Amino acid sequence: MFARMIGDPVTIRPSPQSADISALAVWILCTVLYAALMVLVFAAPHVLSGSGATTENGLLEQGQNLFLLIALVLMARHAFAARERALRWWLIFIALGTFYLLGEEASWGQHYFGWETTGIFAEINDQNETNIHNTPDGWFDQKPRALLLLGMILGTIVHPLVKWARKGRGLFDNPWWLAPTLASLPPVVFSQIGALPERLDDLNEALHFTTTRFQDLFNGYRSSEMEEFFMYLFFITYTLSLGRRMRARA
């Protein structure tokens, strides 16, 4: 109080809320996006799936590419701004992973330039594309996606719960930039809501309840694409949150 009266500078520390992006805004964004996508599922499914034999020019696939591109630009920007060497290398690492995902999702440009699939890709790719994630064994698709999803769940659900139970000590407290915050929880939740029809179909098949497929009730609804749509949105929220926290600590 005395310092303020005589005009001395006073250091004002940002509140925890101002040191992160708004979780409420992310919840609203994800809710609006999911609602809009579900309207299109029933009203204009061709907009989501695209025209022709593939779904690569549909809204879901193009939205995924856009999210990855935005996240990649943000990661590169933060990597240049990072003052901590370990943080800089972490951002470079996840940027390289994002670049790989973007390249694979776009078949390294084939979806935009339309070249023919030849050579080894014609032999190993079950969708006749120039990428390696559509190989039958799943080592470059299902397994990495499951590992990524596990990390997202640990970071946005388990870590905050452990931190709450331990009164401030979570799973990934050090380094401070590793774990996502609760602002990145909404994309994880909606990714699993989007994947729910496929999960129910898998359960149905395993237990032999009925021959009805839940995904068929939604005009060819593709759970995997809905799941990836929100998983890639997570990359943006995580990077934006990290950038806000970096600025708060500067």
MODELLER restraints for C-alpha pairs under 7 A, 6 or more apart:
rsr = mdl.restraints
at = mdl.atoms
rsr.add(forms.Gaussian(group=physical.xy_distance, feature=features.Distance(at['CA:14:A'], at['CA:248:A']), mean=6.83, stdev=0.5))
rsr.add(forms.Gaussian(group=physical.xy_distance, feature=features.Distance(at['CA:19:A'], at['CA:244:A']), mean=6.00, stdev=0.5))
rsr.add(forms.Gaussian(group=physical.xy_distance, feature=features.Distance(at['CA:19:A'], at['CA:245:A']), mean=5.27, stdev=0.5))
rsr.add(forms.Gaussian(group=physical.xy_distance, feature=features.Distance(at['CA:19:A'], at['CA:248:A']), mean=5.53, stdev=0.5))
rsr.add(forms.Gaussian(group=physical.xy_distance, feature=features.Distance(at['CA:20:A'], at['CA:241:A']), mean=5.42, stdev=0.5))
rsr.add(forms.Gaussian(group=physical.xy_distance, feature=features.Distance(at['CA:20:A'], at['CA:244:A']), mean=5.44, stdev=0.5))
rsr.add(forms.Gaussian(group=physical.xy_distance, feature=features.Distance(at['CA:20:A'], at['CA:245:A']), mean=5.81, stdev=0.5))
rsr.add(forms.Gaussian(group=physical.xy_distance, feature=features.Distance(at['CA:21:A'], at['CA:183:A']), mean=6.55, stdev=0.5))
rsr.add(forms.Gaussian(group=physical.xy_distance, feature=features.Distance(at['CA:21:A'], at['CA:241:A']), mean=5.44, stdev=0.5))
rsr.add(forms.Gaussian(group=physical.xy_distance, feature=features.Distance(at['CA:21:A'], at['CA:244:A']), mean=6.71, stdev=0.5))
rsr.add(forms.Gaussian(group=physical.xy_distance, feature=features.Distance(at['CA:22:A'], at['CA:183:A']), mean=6.36, stdev=0.5))
rsr.add(forms.Gaussian(group=physical.xy_distance, feature=features.Distance(at['CA:23:A'], at['CA:182:A']), mean=6.56, stdev=0.5))
rsr.add(forms.Gaussian(group=physical.xy_distance, feature=features.Distance(at['CA:23:A'], at['CA:183:A']), mean=4.01, stdev=0.5))
rsr.add(forms.Gaussian(group=physical.xy_distance, feature=features.Distance(at['CA:26:A'], at['CA:183:A']), mean=6.61, stdev=0.5))
rsr.add(forms.Gaussian(group=physical.xy_distance, feature=features.Distance(at['CA:26:A'], at['CA:186:A']), mean=6.49, stdev=0.5))
rsr.add(forms.Gaussian(group=physical.xy_distance, feature=features.Distance(at['CA:27:A'], at['CA:186:A']), mean=5.39, stdev=0.5))
rsr.add(forms.Gaussian(group=physical.xy_distance, feature=features.Distance(at['CA:30:A'], at['CA:186:A']), mean=6.58, stdev=0.5))
rsr.add(forms.Gaussian(group=physical.xy_distance, feature=features.Distance(at['CA:30:A'], at['CA:187:A']), mean=6.50, stdev=0.5))
rsr.add(forms.Gaussian(group=physical.xy_distance, feature=features.Distance(at['CA:40:A'], at['CA:48:A']), mean=6.96, stdev=0.5))
rsr.add(forms.Gaussian(group=physical.xy_distance, feature=features.Distance(at['CA:41:A'], at['CA:218:A']), mean=6.53, stdev=0.5))
rsr.add(forms.Gaussian(group=physical.xy_distance, feature=features.Distance(at['CA:41:A'], at['CA:219:A']), mean=6.59, stdev=0.5))
rsr.add(forms.Gaussian(group=physical.xy_distance, feature=features.Distance(at['CA:41:A'], at['CA:221:A']), mean=6.97, stdev=0.5))
rsr.add(forms.Gaussian(group=physical.xy_distance, feature=features.Distance(at['CA:42:A'], at['CA:218:A']), mean=6.87, stdev=0.5))
rsr.add(forms.Gaussian(group=physical.xy_distance, feature=features.Distance(at['CA:42:A'], at['CA:219:A']), mean=6.83, stdev=0.5))
rsr.add(forms.Gaussian(group=physical.xy_distance, feature=features.Distance(at['CA:45:A'], at['CA:219:A']), mean=6.76, stdev=0.5))
rsr.add(forms.Gaussian(group=physical.xy_distance, feature=features.Distance(at['CA:47:A'], at['CA:58:A']), mean=5.80, stdev=0.5))
rsr.add(forms.Gaussian(group=physical.xy_distance, feature=features.Distance(at['CA:47:A'], at['CA:59:A']), mean=5.96, stdev=0.5))
rsr.add(forms.Gaussian(group=physical.xy_distance, feature=features.Distance(at['CA:48:A'], at['CA:58:A']), mean=4.79, stdev=0.5))
rsr.add(forms.Gaussian(group=physical.xy_distance, feature=features.Distance(at['CA:48:A'], at['CA:59:A']), mean=4.57, stdev=0.5))
rsr.add(forms.Gaussian(group=physical.xy_distance, feature=features.Distance(at['CA:48:A'], at['CA:60:A']), mean=5.45, stdev=0.5))
rsr.add(forms.Gaussian(group=physical.xy_distance, feature=features.Distance(at['CA:49:A'], at['CA:55:A']), mean=4.69, stdev=0.5))
rsr.add(forms.Gaussian(group=physical.xy_distance, feature=features.Distance(at['CA:49:A'], at['CA:58:A']), mean=4.46, stdev=0.5))
rsr.add(forms.Gaussian(group=physical.xy_distance, feature=features.Distance(at['CA:49:A'], at['CA:59:A']), mean=6.73, stdev=0.5))
rsr.add(forms.Gaussian(group=physical.xy_distance, feature=features.Distance(at['CA:50:A'], at['CA:56:A']), mean=6.78, stdev=0.5))
rsr.add(forms.Gaussian(group=physical.xy_distance, feature=features.Distance(at['CA:50:A'], at['CA:57:A']), mean=5.04, stdev=0.5))
rsr.add(forms.Gaussian(group=physical.xy_distance, feature=features.Distance(at['CA:50:A'], at['CA:58:A']), mean=3.61, stdev=0.5))
rsr.add(forms.Gaussian(group=physical.xy_distance, feature=features.Distance(at['CA:50:A'], at['CA:59:A']), mean=6.92, stdev=0.5))
rsr.add(forms.Gaussian(group=physical.xy_distance, feature=features.Distance(at['CA:56:A'], at['CA:111:A']), mean=6.64, stdev=0.5))
rsr.add(forms.Gaussian(group=physical.xy_distance, feature=features.Distance(at['CA:60:A'], at['CA:225:A']), mean=6.51, stdev=0.5))
rsr.add(forms.Gaussian(group=physical.xy_distance, feature=features.Distance(at['CA:60:A'], at['CA:229:A']), mean=6.48, stdev=0.5))
rsr.add(forms.Gaussian(group=physical.xy_distance, feature=features.Distance(at['CA:63:A'], at['CA:229:A']), mean=6.79, stdev=0.5))
rsr.add(forms.Gaussian(group=physical.xy_distance, feature=features.Distance(at['CA:64:A'], at['CA:229:A']), mean=5.16, stdev=0.5))
rsr.add(forms.Gaussian(group=physical.xy_distance, feature=features.Distance(at['CA:64:A'], at['CA:232:A']), mean=6.19, stdev=0.5))
rsr.add(forms.Gaussian(group=physical.xy_distance, feature=features.Distance(at['CA:65:A'], at['CA:102:A']), mean=5.98, stdev=0.5))
rsr.add(forms.Gaussian(group=physical.xy_distance, feature=features.Distance(at['CA:65:A'], at['CA:105:A']), mean=6.83, stdev=0.5))
rsr.add(forms.Gaussian(group=physical.xy_distance, feature=features.Distance(at['CA:67:A'], at['CA:232:A']), mean=5.90, stdev=0.5))
rsr.add(forms.Gaussian(group=physical.xy_distance, feature=features.Distance(at['CA:67:A'], at['CA:233:A']), mean=5.75, stdev=0.5))
rsr.add(forms.Gaussian(group=physical.xy_distance, feature=features.Distance(at['CA:67:A'], at['CA:236:A']), mean=6.84, stdev=0.5))
rsr.add(forms.Gaussian(group=physical.xy_distance, feature=features.Distance(at['CA:68:A'], at['CA:98:A']), mean=6.34, stdev=0.5))
rsr.add(forms.Gaussian(group=physical.xy_distance, feature=features.Distance(at['CA:68:A'], at['CA:102:A']), mean=5.90, stdev=0.5))
rsr.add(forms.Gaussian(group=physical.xy_distance, feature=features.Distance(at['CA:68:A'], at['CA:232:A']), mean=6.11, stdev=0.5))
rsr.add(forms.Gaussian(group=physical.xy_distance, feature=features.Distance(at['CA:69:A'], at['CA:102:A']), mean=6.98, stdev=0.5))
rsr.add(forms.Gaussian(group=physical.xy_distance, feature=features.Distance(at['CA:70:A'], at['CA:236:A']), mean=6.94, stdev=0.5))
rsr.add(forms.Gaussian(group=physical.xy_distance, feature=features.Distance(at['CA:71:A'], at['CA:235:A']), mean=5.83, stdev=0.5))
rsr.add(forms.Gaussian(group=physical.xy_distance, feature=features.Distance(at['CA:71:A'], at['CA:236:A']), mean=4.82, stdev=0.5))
rsr.add(forms.Gaussian(group=physical.xy_distance, feature=features.Distance(at['CA:71:A'], at['CA:239:A']), mean=6.75, stdev=0.5))
rsr.add(forms.Gaussian(group=physical.xy_distance, feature=features.Distance(at['CA:72:A'], at['CA:95:A']), mean=5.60, stdev=0.5))
rsr.add(forms.Gaussian(group=physical.xy_distance, feature=features.Distance(at['CA:72:A'], at['CA:98:A']), mean=6.10, stdev=0.5))
rsr.add(forms.Gaussian(group=physical.xy_distance, feature=features.Distance(at['CA:72:A'], at['CA:99:A']), mean=6.66, stdev=0.5))
rsr.add(forms.Gaussian(group=physical.xy_distance, feature=features.Distance(at['CA:74:A'], at['CA:239:A']), mean=6.61, stdev=0.5))
rsr.add(forms.Gaussian(group=physical.xy_distance, feature=features.Distance(at['CA:75:A'], at['CA:91:A']), mean=5.90, stdev=0.5))
rsr.add(forms.Gaussian(group=physical.xy_distance, feature=features.Distance(at['CA:75:A'], at['CA:95:A']), mean=5.77, stdev=0.5))
rsr.add(forms.Gaussian(group=physical.xy_distance, feature=features.Distance(at['CA:75:A'], at['CA:239:A']), mean=6.39, stdev=0.5))
rsr.add(forms.Gaussian(group=physical.xy_distance, feature=features.Distance(at['CA:76:A'], at['CA:95:A']), mean=6.68, stdev=0.5))
rsr.add(forms.Gaussian(group=physical.xy_distance, feature=features.Distance(at['CA:78:A'], at['CA:243:A']), mean=6.40, stdev=0.5))
rsr.add(forms.Gaussian(group=physical.xy_distance, feature=features.Distance(at['CA:79:A'], at['CA:88:A']), mean=4.87, stdev=0.5))
rsr.add(forms.Gaussian(group=physical.xy_distance, feature=features.Distance(at['CA:79:A'], at['CA:91:A']), mean=5.44, stdev=0.5))
rsr.add(forms.Gaussian(group=physical.xy_distance, feature=features.Distance(at['CA:79:A'], at['CA:92:A']), mean=6.34, stdev=0.5))
rsr.add(forms.Gaussian(group=physical.xy_distance, feature=features.Distance(at['CA:82:A'], at['CA:88:A']), mean=5.44, stdev=0.5))
rsr.add(forms.Gaussian(group=physical.xy_distance, feature=features.Distance(at['CA:104:A'], at['CA:131:A']), mean=5.51, stdev=0.5))
rsr.add(forms.Gaussian(group=physical.xy_distance, feature=features.Distance(at['CA:104:A'], at['CA:133:A']), mean=6.91, stdev=0.5))
rsr.add(forms.Gaussian(group=physical.xy_distance, feature=features.Distance(at['CA:107:A'], at['CA:129:A']), mean=6.36, stdev=0.5))
rsr.add(forms.Gaussian(group=physical.xy_distance, feature=features.Distance(at['CA:107:A'], at['CA:130:A']), mean=5.20, stdev=0.5))
rsr.add(forms.Gaussian(group=physical.xy_distance, feature=features.Distance(at['CA:107:A'], at['CA:131:A']), mean=5.05, stdev=0.5))
rsr.add(forms.Gaussian(group=physical.xy_distance, feature=features.Distance(at['CA:108:A'], at['CA:130:A']), mean=6.98, stdev=0.5))
rsr.add(forms.Gaussian(group=physical.xy_distance, feature=features.Distance(at['CA:110:A'], at['CA:130:A']), mean=6.91, stdev=0.5))
rsr.add(forms.Gaussian(group=physical.xy_distance, feature=features.Distance(at['CA:117:A'], at['CA:128:A']), mean=6.06, stdev=0.5))
rsr.add(forms.Gaussian(group=physical.xy_distance, feature=features.Distance(at['CA:117:A'], at['CA:129:A']), mean=5.72, stdev=0.5))
rsr.add(forms.Gaussian(group=physical.xy_distance, feature=features.Distance(at['CA:117:A'], at['CA:130:A']), mean=5.94, stdev=0.5))
rsr.add(forms.Gaussian(group=physical.xy_distance, feature=features.Distance(at['CA:121:A'], at['CA:129:A']), mean=6.69, stdev=0.5))
rsr.add(forms.Gaussian(group=physical.xy_distance, feature=features.Distance(at['CA:121:A'], at['CA:130:A']), mean=5.52, stdev=0.5))
rsr.add(forms.Gaussian(group=physical.xy_distance, feature=features.Distance(at['CA:121:A'], at['CA:131:A']), mean=6.97, stdev=0.5))
rsr.add(forms.Gaussian(group=physical.xy_distance, feature=features.Distance(at['CA:122:A'], at['CA:128:A']), mean=5.69, stdev=0.5))
rsr.add(forms.Gaussian(group=physical.xy_distance, feature=features.Distance(at['CA:124:A'], at['CA:135:A']), mean=5.76, stdev=0.5))
rsr.add(forms.Gaussian(group=physical.xy_distance, feature=features.Distance(at['CA:125:A'], at['CA:132:A']), mean=6.76, stdev=0.5))
rsr.add(forms.Gaussian(group=physical.xy_distance, feature=features.Distance(at['CA:125:A'], at['CA:134:A']), mean=5.46, stdev=0.5))
rsr.add(forms.Gaussian(group=physical.xy_distance, feature=features.Distance(at['CA:125:A'], at['CA:135:A']), mean=4.94, stdev=0.5))
rsr.add(forms.Gaussian(group=physical.xy_distance, feature=features.Distance(at['CA:126:A'], at['CA:134:A']), mean=5.93, stdev=0.5))
rsr.add(forms.Gaussian(group=physical.xy_distance, feature=features.Distance(at['CA:126:A'], at['CA:135:A']), mean=5.90, stdev=0.5))
rsr.add(forms.Gaussian(group=physical.xy_distance, feature=features.Distance(at['CA:126:A'], at['CA:136:A']), mean=6.54, stdev=0.5))
rsr.add(forms.Gaussian(group=physical.xy_distance, feature=features.Distance(at['CA:127:A'], at['CA:134:A']), mean=6.54, stdev=0.5))
rsr.add(forms.Gaussian(group=physical.xy_distance, feature=features.Distance(at['CA:132:A'], at['CA:140:A']), mean=6.41, stdev=0.5))
rsr.add(forms.Gaussian(group=physical.xy_distance, feature=features.Distance(at['CA:133:A'], at['CA:140:A']), mean=4.49, stdev=0.5))
rsr.add(forms.Gaussian(group=physical.xy_distance, feature=features.Distance(at['CA:133:A'], at['CA:141:A']), mean=4.72, stdev=0.5))
rsr.add(forms.Gaussian(group=physical.xy_distance, feature=features.Distance(at['CA:134:A'], at['CA:141:A']), mean=6.68, stdev=0.5))
rsr.add(forms.Gaussian(group=physical.xy_distance, feature=features.Distance(at['CA:152:A'], at['CA:188:A']), mean=6.88, stdev=0.5))
rsr.add(forms.Gaussian(group=physical.xy_distance, feature=features.Distance(at['CA:155:A'], at['CA:179:A']), mean=5.40, stdev=0.5))
rsr.add(forms.Gaussian(group=physical.xy_distance, feature=features.Distance(at['CA:155:A'], at['CA:180:A']), mean=5.65, stdev=0.5))
rsr.add(forms.Gaussian(group=physical.xy_distance, feature=features.Distance(at['CA:156:A'], at['CA:180:A']), mean=6.04, stdev=0.5))
rsr.add(forms.Gaussian(group=physical.xy_distance, feature=features.Distance(at['CA:156:A'], at['CA:181:A']), mean=6.22, stdev=0.5))
rsr.add(forms.Gaussian(group=physical.xy_distance, feature=features.Distance(at['CA:156:A'], at['CA:182:A']), mean=5.85, stdev=0.5))
rsr.add(forms.Gaussian(group=physical.xy_distance, feature=features.Distance(at['CA:156:A'], at['CA:184:A']), mean=6.57, stdev=0.5))
rsr.add(forms.Gaussian(group=physical.xy_distance, feature=features.Distance(at['CA:156:A'], at['CA:185:A']), mean=5.24, stdev=0.5))
rsr.add(forms.Gaussian(group=physical.xy_distance, feature=features.Distance(at['CA:159:A'], at['CA:170:A']), mean=5.33, stdev=0.5))
rsr.add(forms.Gaussian(group=physical.xy_distance, feature=features.Distance(at['CA:159:A'], at['CA:171:A']), mean=5.19, stdev=0.5))
rsr.add(forms.Gaussian(group=physical.xy_distance, feature=features.Distance(at['CA:159:A'], at['CA:172:A']), mean=6.88, stdev=0.5))
rsr.add(forms.Gaussian(group=physical.xy_distance, feature=features.Distance(at['CA:160:A'], at['CA:170:A']), mean=6.51, stdev=0.5))
rsr.add(forms.Gaussian(group=physical.xy_distance, feature=features.Distance(at['CA:162:A'], at['CA:170:A']), mean=5.16, stdev=0.5))
rsr.add(forms.Gaussian(group=physical.xy_distance, feature=features.Distance(at['CA:162:A'], at['CA:171:A']), mean=6.72, stdev=0.5))
rsr.add(forms.Gaussian(group=physical.xy_distance, feature=features.Distance(at['CA:163:A'], at['CA:169:A']), mean=4.66, stdev=0.5))
rsr.add(forms.Gaussian(group=physical.xy_distance, feature=features.Distance(at['CA:163:A'], at['CA:170:A']), mean=3.84, stdev=0.5))
rsr.add(forms.Gaussian(group=physical.xy_distance, feature=features.Distance(at['CA:172:A'], at['CA:178:A']), mean=6.73, stdev=0.5))
rsr.add(forms.Gaussian(group=physical.xy_distance, feature=features.Distance(at['CA:172:A'], at['CA:179:A']), mean=5.75, stdev=0.5))
rsr.add(forms.Gaussian(group=physical.xy_distance, feature=features.Distance(at['CA:177:A'], at['CA:242:A']), mean=6.72, stdev=0.5))
rsr.add(forms.Gaussian(group=physical.xy_distance, feature=features.Distance(at['CA:180:A'], at['CA:238:A']), mean=5.93, stdev=0.5))
rsr.add(forms.Gaussian(group=physical.xy_distance, feature=features.Distance(at['CA:184:A'], at['CA:234:A']), mean=6.00, stdev=0.5))
rsr.add(forms.Gaussian(group=physical.xy_distance, feature=features.Distance(at['CA:184:A'], at['CA:237:A']), mean=5.51, stdev=0.5))
rsr.add(forms.Gaussian(group=physical.xy_distance, feature=features.Distance(at['CA:184:A'], at['CA:238:A']), mean=5.81, stdev=0.5))
rsr.add(forms.Gaussian(group=physical.xy_distance, feature=features.Distance(at['CA:187:A'], at['CA:230:A']), mean=5.06, stdev=0.5))
rsr.add(forms.Gaussian(group=physical.xy_distance, feature=features.Distance(at['CA:187:A'], at['CA:231:A']), mean=6.16, stdev=0.5))
rsr.add(forms.Gaussian(group=physical.xy_distance, feature=features.Distance(at['CA:187:A'], at['CA:233:A']), mean=6.29, stdev=0.5))
rsr.add(forms.Gaussian(group=physical.xy_distance, feature=features.Distance(at['CA:187:A'], at['CA:234:A']), mean=5.33, stdev=0.5))
rsr.add(forms.Gaussian(group=physical.xy_distance, feature=features.Distance(at['CA:188:A'], at['CA:230:A']), mean=6.84, stdev=0.5))
rsr.add(forms.Gaussian(group=physical.xy_distance, feature=features.Distance(at['CA:188:A'], at['CA:231:A']), mean=6.28, stdev=0.5))
rsr.add(forms.Gaussian(group=physical.xy_distance, feature=features.Distance(at['CA:188:A'], at['CA:234:A']), mean=6.85, stdev=0.5))
rsr.add(forms.Gaussian(group=physical.xy_distance, feature=features.Distance(at['CA:190:A'], at['CA:230:A']), mean=6.41, stdev=0.5))
rsr.add(forms.Gaussian(group=physical.xy_distance, feature=features.Distance(at['CA:191:A'], at['CA:226:A']), mean=6.64, stdev=0.5))
rsr.add(forms.Gaussian(group=physical.xy_distance, feature=features.Distance(at['CA:191:A'], at['CA:227:A']), mean=4.21, stdev=0.5))
rsr.add(forms.Gaussian(group=physical.xy_distance, feature=features.Distance(at['CA:191:A'], at['CA:228:A']), mean=6.79, stdev=0.5))
rsr.add(forms.Gaussian(group=physical.xy_distance, feature=features.Distance(at['CA:191:A'], at['CA:230:A']), mean=4.92, stdev=0.5))
rsr.add(forms.Gaussian(group=physical.xy_distance, feature=features.Distance(at['CA:191:A'], at['CA:231:A']), mean=5.87, stdev=0.5))
rsr.add(forms.Gaussian(group=physical.xy_distance, feature=features.Distance(at['CA:192:A'], at['CA:227:A']), mean=6.24, stdev=0.5))
rsr.add(forms.Gaussian(group=physical.xy_distance, feature=features.Distance(at['CA:194:A'], at['CA:223:A']), mean=5.76, stdev=0.5))
rsr.add(forms.Gaussian(group=physical.xy_distance, feature=features.Distance(at['CA:194:A'], at['CA:226:A']), mean=5.08, stdev=0.5))
rsr.add(forms.Gaussian(group=physical.xy_distance, feature=features.Distance(at['CA:194:A'], at['CA:227:A']), mean=5.21, stdev=0.5))
rsr.add(forms.Gaussian(group=physical.xy_distance, feature=features.Distance(at['CA:195:A'], at['CA:223:A']), mean=4.54, stdev=0.5))
rsr.add(forms.Gaussian(group=physical.xy_distance, feature=features.Distance(at['CA:195:A'], at['CA:224:A']), mean=6.17, stdev=0.5))
rsr.add(forms.Gaussian(group=physical.xy_distance, feature=features.Distance(at['CA:195:A'], at['CA:226:A']), mean=6.58, stdev=0.5))
rsr.add(forms.Gaussian(group=physical.xy_distance, feature=features.Distance(at['CA:195:A'], at['CA:227:A']), mean=5.27, stdev=0.5))
rsr.add(forms.Gaussian(group=physical.xy_distance, feature=features.Distance(at['CA:197:A'], at['CA:214:A']), mean=5.43, stdev=0.5))
rsr.add(forms.Gaussian(group=physical.xy_distance, feature=features.Distance(at['CA:197:A'], at['CA:215:A']), mean=5.50, stdev=0.5))
rsr.add(forms.Gaussian(group=physical.xy_distance, feature=features.Distance(at['CA:197:A'], at['CA:223:A']), mean=6.38, stdev=0.5))
rsr.add(forms.Gaussian(group=physical.xy_distance, feature=features.Distance(at['CA:198:A'], at['CA:215:A']), mean=6.56, stdev=0.5))
rsr.add(forms.Gaussian(group=physical.xy_distance, feature=features.Distance(at['CA:198:A'], at['CA:223:A']), mean=5.65, stdev=0.5))
rsr.add(forms.Gaussian(group=physical.xy_distance, feature=features.Distance(at['CA:200:A'], at['CA:214:A']), mean=6.98, stdev=0.5))
rsr.add(forms.Gaussian(group=physical.xy_distance, feature=features.Distance(at['CA:201:A'], at['CA:213:A']), mean=5.75, stdev=0.5))
rsr.add(forms.Gaussian(group=physical.xy_distance, feature=features.Distance(at['CA:201:A'], at['CA:214:A']), mean=6.06, stdev=0.5))
rsr.add(forms.Gaussian(group=physical.xy_distance, feature=features.Distance(at['CA:204:A'], at['CA:210:A']), mean=6.58, stdev=0.5))
rsr.add(forms.Gaussian(group=physical.xy_distance, feature=features.Distance(at['CA:215:A'], at['CA:221:A']), mean=5.17, stdev=0.5))
rsr.add(forms.Gaussian(group=physical.xy_distance, feature=features.Distance(at['CA:215:A'], at['CA:222:A']), mean=6.90, stdev=0.5))
